[in-house]
Amino acid sequence: MKTSSKLIQGVIVGSFILLTFSCQENKEKKTEVKVQEKSKIQYVVDTFYNNYAQRVAAIDTTPFNDVDAASLVGFSNEQRNKINQVIENRLSLITTWNKDNMARNKTADTSFVFYPFSGADFIHVYYLYPQSNEYFMSAIEKAGSVIDINTLNKNDFFEYLRDFDTVMRDIYMRSYFITKNMEADFGKKTKISGVLPILLWSAAKTNHDILSVKYFILDDSANKKYVNYDSLSKVRLSVEIKLFDKTNQKFQVLNYFCTDLSNQGLTASSKSLRFMKKYVSNTANGFIKSASYLMHYYNQFGTIQNLVLTKNYYLVQDDTGVPFSRFSPEKWNYELFGKYEKPIKDFTDSLYQPNLDQAYQNEKYYKGELKFSLGYHWNSKNQNQMVFIKK
């Protein structure tokens, strides 16, 4: 996520217009057993959410209402060509690169994944860690809700599909969400109400079926408490999505935890901090990218920085994550890839890390170029990625 150089949390604080449709009733009424032919794995899908995901991702081209097959197939082909370019030029290369790194460092690829400041970016964390059993994404953007696709006429349906193109334009081009664009897009420029629609779209695009979607808050003991969606709720709603990965033939869990990751939001007594300390694995595989250098400001984001250092056994990040100086060589092994450059002009020069630049010149740590672009330097392609492995 990209913000200006001023000290703000690189996440959306603006209000969202939430759609009032309640999906919980549909979830309870519509389920079916789906059998995978190859593996014969049986699983129950949530037909409301799964249908939604397959429709908005332009995968299901079955005509409905006045939406004709030819229009659906045409749009689906357009979308397939677009996502295939991203897969070929970026996503598949990320998978291969990290698979090699994890094998070399004897790291479990099924481990719990911790991705703070994630926004709605499930696509990249999935391609980085496709074998994970559980993902934990967290940011301040609201979870939002989805609409009943089956009630839309042709014009409204395709307008809604184009809204996904609008919201995802920066992911396609740059690989990260731009905060000001998300603030304008969610519930204002588009009918996409929050993170959940994008997560479901992304799940379908990554060949997943949706098994269940549950909203949750935290109870007094800082544990998950499942609740029905309430568009008027003043409490931050988070969401748990159970998935079946048809590519890898496995069940996965995707958590999106909506919270303020600043020190003010994660006070010692806060339920959010207590929850993450309990729920996030102490041997997690981590991911941080395009995080606006927030954790460089320890007085404002030191708590989440410490949590990242404590929870992760294996961490992939760019220079916008935890400062390089925080990775003691006594505690961490590290491998550096790509090219380190000063922060882009949107951020202050004071965020430049001379010690990181020096480490990039050391053949002991430098492991080679990157074949993909992932981060703020998308224009020059001079990206950096670092792998940290706890000793």
C-alpha positions as CSV (number, residue, x, y, z in Angstrom):
1,M,0.0,0.0,0.0
2,K,1.3,3.4,-0.9
3,T,0.9,6.7,1.0
4,S,2.6,10.0,1.0
5,S,5.8,10.5,2.9
6,K,4.0,12.0,5.9
7,L,3.6,9.7,8.9
8,I,0.3,8.1,8.4
9,Q,-0.7,4.5,8.5
10,G,-0.7,3.3,4.9
11,V,-4.3,2.1,5.2
12,I,-7.7,3.5,4.6
13,V,-9.3,5.5,7.4
14,G,-12.1,6.9,5.3
15,S,-15.6,5.7,5.7
16,F,-17.1,3.0,3.4
17,I,-20.6,2.7,2.1
18,L,-21.5,-0.8,3.0
19,L,-24.2,-2.7,1.1
20,T,-26.9,-3.9,3.4
21,F,-27.6,-7.2,1.9
22,S,-27.3,-10.0,4.5
23,C,-25.4,-13.0,3.1
24,Q,-25.6,-15.1,6.2
25,E,-29.1,-16.4,5.4
26,N,-28.1,-17.3,1.9
27,K,-25.1,-19.2,3.3
28,E,-27.2,-21.2,5.6
29,K,-29.8,-22.1,2.9
30,K,-27.6,-22.9,0.0
31,T,-24.9,-25.6,0.2
32,E,-24.0,-28.5,-1.9
33,V,-21.5,-31.3,-2.0
34,K,-18.9,-31.0,-4.7
35,V,-16.7,-34.0,-5.6
36,Q,-13.3,-33.5,-7.2
37,E,-12.9,-36.0,-10.0
38,K,-9.2,-36.4,-9.8
39,S,-8.7,-36.7,-6.1
40,K,-12.3,-37.7,-5.1
41,I,-12.0,-35.3,-2.3
42,Q,-15.5,-34.4,-1.1
43,Y,-16.2,-30.9,0.3
44,V,-19.2,-28.7,0.9
45,V,-19.2,-25.3,-0.8
46,D,-21.1,-22.2,0.1
47,T,-23.1,-21.8,-3.1
48,F,-24.0,-18.2,-2.5
49,Y,-20.4,-17.0,-1.9
50,N,-18.9,-19.5,-4.4
51,N,-21.3,-18.4,-7.1
52,Y,-20.5,-14.8,-6.3
53,A,-16.7,-15.5,-6.6
54,Q,-17.0,-17.5,-9.8
55,R,-19.3,-14.8,-11.4
56,V,-17.2,-11.7,-10.5
57,A,-14.0,-13.4,-11.5
58,A,-15.6,-14.1,-14.9
59,I,-15.1,-17.9,-14.6
60,D,-18.8,-18.9,-14.5
61,T,-20.2,-18.0,-17.9
62,T,-23.6,-19.6,-17.4
63,P,-26.3,-17.2,-18.7
64,F,-28.8,-15.8,-16.2
65,N,-31.6,-13.2,-16.2
66,D,-31.0,-11.2,-19.3
67,V,-27.2,-11.7,-19.2
68,D,-26.4,-13.7,-22.3
69,A,-23.7,-16.4,-22.8
70,A,-21.9,-14.6,-25.6
71,S,-21.3,-11.5,-23.5
72,L,-20.2,-13.6,-20.5
73,V,-17.7,-15.6,-22.6
74,G,-16.3,-12.4,-24.3
75,F,-15.7,-10.8,-20.9
76,S,-14.3,-14.0,-19.5
77,N,-11.7,-14.2,-22.3
78,E,-10.8,-10.6,-21.8
79,Q,-10.2,-11.2,-18.1
80,R,-8.3,-14.5,-18.7
81,N,-5.9,-12.7,-21.0
82,K,-5.3,-10.0,-18.5
83,I,-4.6,-12.2,-15.5
84,N,-2.5,-14.6,-17.6
85,Q,-0.1,-11.8,-18.4
86,V,0.3,-11.1,-14.6
87,I,0.8,-14.7,-13.9
88,E,3.4,-15.1,-16.6
89,N,5.3,-11.9,-15.9
90,R,5.1,-11.8,-12.1
91,L,3.1,-14.4,-10.1
92,S,4.5,-17.7,-11.4
93,L,8.0,-16.2,-11.1
94,I,7.4,-15.3,-7.5
95,T,6.3,-18.9,-6.8
96,T,9.4,-20.4,-8.4
97,W,11.8,-18.0,-6.7
98,N,10.4,-18.5,-3.2
99,K,10.1,-22.3,-3.6
100,D,13.8,-22.4,-4.3
101,N,14.6,-20.2,-1.4
102,M,12.5,-22.2,1.0
103,A,14.0,-25.5,-0.2
104,R,17.5,-24.1,0.2
105,N,16.7,-22.9,3.8
106,K,14.7,-26.1,4.7
107,T,11.6,-24.1,5.5
108,A,8.2,-25.7,5.7
109,D,6.0,-24.4,2.8
110,T,2.7,-25.4,4.6
111,S,3.3,-23.1,7.6
112,F,1.0,-20.5,8.9
113,V,1.5,-17.2,6.9
114,F,1.5,-13.8,8.6
115,Y,0.9,-10.7,6.3
116,P,0.4,-7.4,8.1
117,F,-0.5,-4.2,6.2
118,S,-1.9,-6.5,3.5
119,G,-5.0,-4.6,2.4
120,A,-6.9,-7.0,0.1
121,D,-3.8,-8.5,-1.5
122,F,-4.5,-12.2,-1.3
123,I,-3.1,-12.9,-4.8
124,H,0.5,-12.2,-4.1
125,V,0.7,-13.9,-0.7
126,Y,-0.9,-17.0,-2.3
127,Y,1.6,-17.2,-5.1
128,L,4.4,-16.6,-2.6
129,Y,3.1,-19.4,-0.3
130,P,0.7,-21.5,-2.3
131,Q,1.0,-24.5,0.0
132,S,0.2,-22.8,3.2
133,N,-2.5,-24.3,5.4
134,E,-3.6,-20.9,6.8
135,Y,-3.2,-17.2,5.9
136,F,-3.5,-14.3,8.3
137,M,-3.8,-10.9,6.6
138,S,-4.4,-7.7,8.6
139,A,-5.0,-4.1,7.9
140,I,-7.4,-1.3,8.8
141,E,-9.6,-1.5,5.7
142,K,-13.1,-2.7,6.5
143,A,-14.2,-6.1,5.5
144,G,-17.4,-4.9,3.8
145,S,-19.9,-7.2,2.2
146,V,-21.1,-8.6,-1.2
147,I,-24.3,-8.3,-3.2
148,D,-26.6,-10.9,-4.6
149,I,-25.2,-11.2,-8.2
150,N,-28.3,-13.2,-9.3
151,T,-30.6,-10.2,-8.9
152,L,-28.7,-8.0,-11.3
153,N,-29.7,-7.2,-14.9
154,K,-27.2,-7.2,-17.7
155,N,-26.1,-3.5,-17.5
156,D,-25.8,-3.6,-13.7
157,F,-23.9,-6.9,-13.7
158,F,-21.3,-5.8,-16.2
159,E,-20.9,-2.4,-14.5
160,Y,-20.2,-4.3,-11.3
161,L,-17.6,-6.5,-13.0
162,R,-15.9,-3.4,-14.4
163,D,-15.7,-2.1,-10.8
164,F,-13.3,-5.0,-10.0
165,D,-11.1,-3.8,-12.9
166,T,-11.1,-0.4,-11.4
167,V,-10.2,-1.5,-7.9
168,M,-7.5,-4.0,-9.1
169,R,-5.9,-1.7,-11.7
170,D,-2.9,-0.9,-9.4
171,I,-2.4,-4.6,-8.5
172,Y,-2.3,-5.4,-12.2
173,M,0.1,-2.6,-13.1
174,R,2.2,-2.0,-10.0
175,S,1.6,-5.0,-7.7
176,Y,0.2,-3.0,-4.8
177,F,-2.9,-1.0,-3.8
178,I,-2.5,2.8,-3.7
179,T,-4.3,4.1,-0.6
180,K,-5.9,7.2,-2.1
181,N,-7.3,5.1,-5.0
182,M,-8.7,2.5,-2.6
183,E,-10.3,5.3,-0.5
184,A,-11.9,6.7,-3.6
185,D,-12.9,3.3,-5.0
186,F,-14.5,1.5,-2.1
187,G,-18.2,2.5,-2.0
188,K,-17.6,5.7,-3.8
189,K,-16.3,5.4,-7.3
190,T,-17.3,1.8,-7.4
191,K,-20.0,-0.5,-5.8
192,I,-17.2,-2.6,-4.2
193,S,-17.9,-2.1,-0.5
194,G,-14.7,-3.3,1.1
195,V,-12.0,-6.0,1.3
196,L,-14.3,-9.1,1.2
197,P,-15.4,-8.8,-2.5
198,I,-11.7,-8.5,-3.5
199,L,-10.7,-11.5,-1.4
200,L,-13.4,-13.7,-3.0
201,W,-12.5,-12.4,-6.5
202,S,-8.9,-13.3,-5.8
203,A,-9.8,-16.7,-4.4
204,A,-11.6,-17.6,-7.6
205,K,-8.8,-16.2,-9.7
206,T,-6.4,-18.5,-7.9
207,N,-8.6,-21.6,-8.6
208,H,-10.2,-21.9,-5.2
209,D,-13.8,-22.9,-4.2
210,I,-15.4,-21.0,-1.3
211,L,-16.4,-23.4,1.5
212,S,-17.6,-20.8,4.0
213,V,-17.4,-17.1,4.9
214,K,-17.8,-16.1,8.6
215,Y,-17.6,-12.7,10.1
216,F,-16.0,-12.4,13.5
217,I,-15.2,-10.0,16.3
218,L,-13.2,-10.6,19.4
219,D,-14.8,-11.7,22.7
220,D,-13.6,-10.6,26.1
221,S,-10.9,-13.3,26.1
222,A,-9.6,-12.0,22.7
223,N,-10.8,-15.1,20.8
224,K,-12.8,-15.3,17.6
225,K,-16.6,-14.8,18.1
226,Y,-18.6,-15.4,14.9
227,V,-21.3,-12.9,14.2
228,N,-23.8,-12.1,11.5
229,Y,-23.0,-9.2,9.2
230,D,-24.4,-5.9,10.3
231,S,-23.8,-2.9,7.9
232,L,-24.6,-0.5,10.8
233,S,-22.1,-2.1,13.3
234,K,-19.6,0.3,14.7
235,V,-17.4,-2.7,15.7
236,R,-14.7,-3.7,13.3
237,L,-15.8,-6.9,11.6
238,S,-13.2,-9.3,10.4
239,V,-13.7,-12.3,8.2
240,E,-12.7,-16.0,8.0
241,I,-12.9,-17.7,4.6
242,K,-12.5,-21.5,4.3
243,L,-11.2,-22.5,0.9
244,F,-10.5,-25.5,-1.2
245,D,-7.4,-25.1,-3.5
246,K,-8.2,-27.0,-6.6
247,T,-4.7,-26.6,-8.0
248,N,-3.0,-28.2,-5.0
249,Q,-5.9,-30.3,-3.8
250,K,-6.0,-29.0,-0.2
251,F,-8.1,-27.1,2.3
252,Q,-6.9,-23.7,3.3
253,V,-8.1,-20.9,5.7
254,L,-7.9,-17.2,4.9
255,N,-8.3,-14.8,7.8
256,Y,-8.7,-11.1,7.2
257,F,-8.3,-9.3,10.6
258,C,-9.5,-5.7,10.5
259,T,-7.6,-3.6,13.0
260,D,-5.4,-0.6,13.6
261,L,-1.8,-1.8,13.5
262,S,-0.4,1.4,15.0
263,N,0.9,1.5,18.6
264,Q,-2.2,3.4,19.5
265,G,-4.3,0.6,18.1
266,L,-2.2,-2.2,19.6
267,T,-1.9,-1.1,23.2
268,A,-0.7,-3.7,25.7
269,S,-4.3,-4.2,26.9
270,S,-6.0,-4.2,23.5
271,K,-7.8,-7.3,22.4
272,S,-6.3,-7.0,18.9
273,L,-2.8,-7.4,20.3
274,R,-3.8,-10.3,22.6
275,F,-5.5,-12.0,19.8
276,M,-2.6,-11.8,17.4
277,K,-0.1,-12.9,20.0
278,K,-2.3,-16.1,20.6
279,Y,-3.5,-16.8,17.1
280,V,-0.5,-16.1,14.9
281,S,2.0,-19.0,14.9
282,N,5.4,-18.5,16.5
283,T,7.0,-20.2,13.5
284,A,5.1,-18.3,10.8
285,N,6.2,-17.6,7.2
286,G,5.9,-13.9,6.8
287,F,5.3,-11.4,4.0
288,I,5.6,-7.6,3.9
289,K,5.6,-5.4,0.8
290,S,4.8,-1.8,-0.2
291,A,4.1,-1.1,3.5
292,S,4.8,2.7,3.3
293,Y,7.9,2.3,5.6
294,L,5.5,2.5,8.6
295,M,7.5,0.2,10.8
296,H,10.5,2.5,10.4
297,Y,8.7,4.8,12.8
298,Y,9.2,2.8,16.0
299,N,7.3,5.3,18.2
300,Q,4.2,4.9,16.1
301,F,4.5,1.3,14.8
302,G,7.0,-0.4,17.1
303,T,4.5,-2.9,18.5
304,I,3.7,-4.5,15.1
305,Q,7.4,-4.4,14.3
306,N,8.2,-6.4,17.4
307,L,5.4,-8.8,16.6
308,V,6.7,-9.4,13.1
309,L,10.2,-10.2,14.5
310,T,8.8,-12.5,17.2
311,K,6.3,-14.4,15.1
312,N,8.1,-15.1,11.9
313,Y,10.6,-17.9,11.4
314,Y,10.9,-17.1,7.7
315,L,10.2,-13.6,6.3
316,V,10.1,-12.2,2.8
317,Q,9.9,-8.4,2.6
318,D,11.1,-5.4,0.7
319,D,12.8,-2.3,2.2
320,T,9.4,-0.8,3.2
321,G,9.0,-3.4,6.0
322,V,11.0,-3.8,9.2
323,P,14.3,-1.8,9.1
324,F,17.3,-3.9,8.1
325,S,19.1,-2.8,11.3
326,R,16.6,-4.7,13.4
327,F,17.7,-8.1,12.0
328,S,20.7,-9.0,14.1
329,P,23.1,-11.4,12.4
330,E,23.3,-13.3,15.7
331,K,19.6,-14.1,15.4
332,W,19.0,-14.1,11.7
333,N,20.4,-15.4,8.4
334,Y,19.5,-13.3,5.4
335,E,19.6,-13.4,1.7
336,L,19.3,-10.3,-0.5
337,F,17.9,-10.2,-4.0
338,G,17.4,-7.5,-6.7
339,K,18.8,-4.0,-6.4
340,Y,18.5,-1.7,-3.4
341,E,17.7,2.0,-4.3
342,K,16.7,5.0,-2.3
343,P,12.9,5.2,-1.6
344,I,10.8,6.6,-4.4
345,K,10.1,10.4,-4.4
346,D,6.8,9.9,-2.5
347,F,8.8,9.2,0.6
348,T,11.5,11.1,2.5
349,D,15.2,10.5,1.8
350,S,15.7,9.8,5.5
351,L,14.2,6.4,5.0
352,Y,17.3,5.4,3.0
353,Q,19.3,2.6,4.8
354,P,23.0,2.9,4.2
355,N,23.7,-0.4,6.1
356,L,21.3,-2.2,3.8
357,D,23.0,-0.7,0.7
358,Q,26.3,-1.9,2.1
359,A,24.9,-5.4,2.7
360,Y,23.8,-5.5,-0.9
361,Q,27.4,-5.0,-1.9
362,N,28.5,-8.0,0.2
363,E,28.6,-11.2,-1.8
364,K,28.0,-13.2,1.4
365,Y,24.5,-11.9,1.5
366,Y,23.7,-10.9,-2.1
367,K,22.1,-13.9,-3.9
368,G,21.2,-12.5,-7.3
369,E,18.8,-10.5,-9.5
370,L,15.0,-10.7,-9.4
371,K,13.2,-11.9,-12.5
372,F,9.9,-10.2,-11.4
373,S,8.8,-6.7,-10.3
374,L,7.1,-6.5,-6.9
375,G,7.0,-3.2,-5.1
376,Y,7.3,0.6,-5.4
377,H,10.1,0.6,-8.0
378,W,7.8,-1.0,-10.6
379,N,8.6,1.7,-13.1
380,S,12.4,1.2,-13.1
381,K,12.1,-2.5,-12.2
382,N,15.0,-2.0,-9.7
383,Q,13.2,-3.9,-7.0
384,N,14.6,-5.4,-3.8
385,Q,13.4,-8.5,-1.9
386,M,15.0,-9.8,1.3
387,V,14.6,-13.2,2.9
388,F,15.2,-13.5,6.6
389,I,15.5,-16.9,8.4
390,K,15.6,-17.0,12.1
391,K,18.5,-19.0,13.6
